Every structure is written in C-alpha cells, then in structure tokens.
Amino acid sequence: MIHDDFTEFAAALAPMTALMGLDLGDKTIGVAVSDRMRGVASPLETVRRKKFTLDSARLLDIAQAREIGGIVLGLPRNMDGSEGPRCQSTRAFARNMSRLTEIPISFWDERLSTVAAEKALLEADTSRKRRGEVIDHVAAGYILQGALDRLRFL
C-alpha cells in the first residue's frame, strides 16, 4: 500500500524490520537498506534498469532476503516544491510496485540528495569512475537516512 502521509507509513510498518530506500533514475535504481533498529542507512547496490518486471523482481528479491518492512522512494520534486514529470514517473513506479507486494511504500523528498552524495564521495577522494559506479546507491542512502531520522520523531 502507498502512503503519501509519512505518519501513516510509520504506523503501517511492522516492528523490527528493515527499510529499503530507492533512488530512481532513468537508467539505474540506487538501493540502500537500513538495519532492523532503523538507525542507519547503508548503500547496497545499483540496479541497472531494463524493464519494470525485471527491475521489480530484483528489488523484491532484495526485500525478501533482507526482510524489508517498508520501501521509501526518493521523490524528485522541483526546487520550488512542485512535482514535474519525474515525480509522476516515480509515483507510477510506486503504484506498479504496490500491485506486486504488500510492503508499505512511501516517498521522501530527495532534493539535493545526489548533490550531497557527490560531495561526500569527493571528500572521500573517490575517483571519477568509482563515483559513477556508486553515486546512485549512495544517494539512496541519503534518502533513506532522512526518512529514518524522521521516523525517530514520530
């Protein structure tokens, strides 16, 4: 089920289950997961997008293996807070995923998450090639960590 309200999403989560954060791009999906205590987000992998059935199968495999209790999708709002075509695409992805799983799904404002991830990777003196390989799942980690931090105050 999709929860636009983050408080409703929090209420729908089973206790002691990890969360999965996703950074959806046109060519890739960055994936991050949390621990069961929902304290720390860890970048996991970048899924190369092929078609929805293959992409969703990989994501659901990860969800099952990691006993994921909720999915947080980065919502790419415009800087003024409005929603454009990329938000519509993300919401459509969420609708399609919700047809395949009972795992609660919500959204997290991802504005500047890729910028933050890029900055962190530059500070870690990561090569350009390596940054290109990991930027998406590092950005997913930033998205998920923001959601985890918010959950602590609900």
Residue, then its C-alpha position, 0 to 999 in steps of 0.5 A: m500500500i502507498h502512503d503519501d502521509f509519512t505518519e501513516f507509513a510509520a504506523a503501517l510498518a511492522p516492528m523490527t524490520a528493515l527499510m529499503g530506500l530507492d533512488l530512481g533514475d532513468k537508467t539505474i535504481g540506487v538501493a540502500v537498506s537500513d538495519r532492523m533498529r532503523g538507525v542507519a542507512s547503508p548503500l547496497e547496490t545499483v540496479r541497472r534498469k531494463k524493464f519494470t518486471l525485471d527491475s521489480a523482481r530484483l528489488l523484491d528479491i532484495a526485500q525478501a532476503r533482507e526482510i524489508g518492512g517498508i520501501v521509501l522512494g526518493l521523490p524528485r520534486n522541483m526546487d520550488g516544491s512542485e512535482g514535474p514529470r519525474c515525480q509522476s514517473t516515480r509515483a507510477f513506479a510506486r503504484n506498479m510496485s504496490r500491485l506486486t507486494e504488500i510492503p508499505i511504500s512511501f516517498w521522501d523528498e530527495r532534493l539535493s540528495t545526489v548533490a550531497a552524495e557527490k560531495a561526500l564521495l569527493e571528500a572521500d577522494t573517490s575517483r571519477k569512475r568509482r563515483g559513477e559506479v556508486i553515486d546512485h546507491v549512495a544517494a539512496g542512502y541519503i534518502l533513506q537516512g532522512a526518512l529514518d531520522r524522521l521516523r525517530f520523531l514520530 
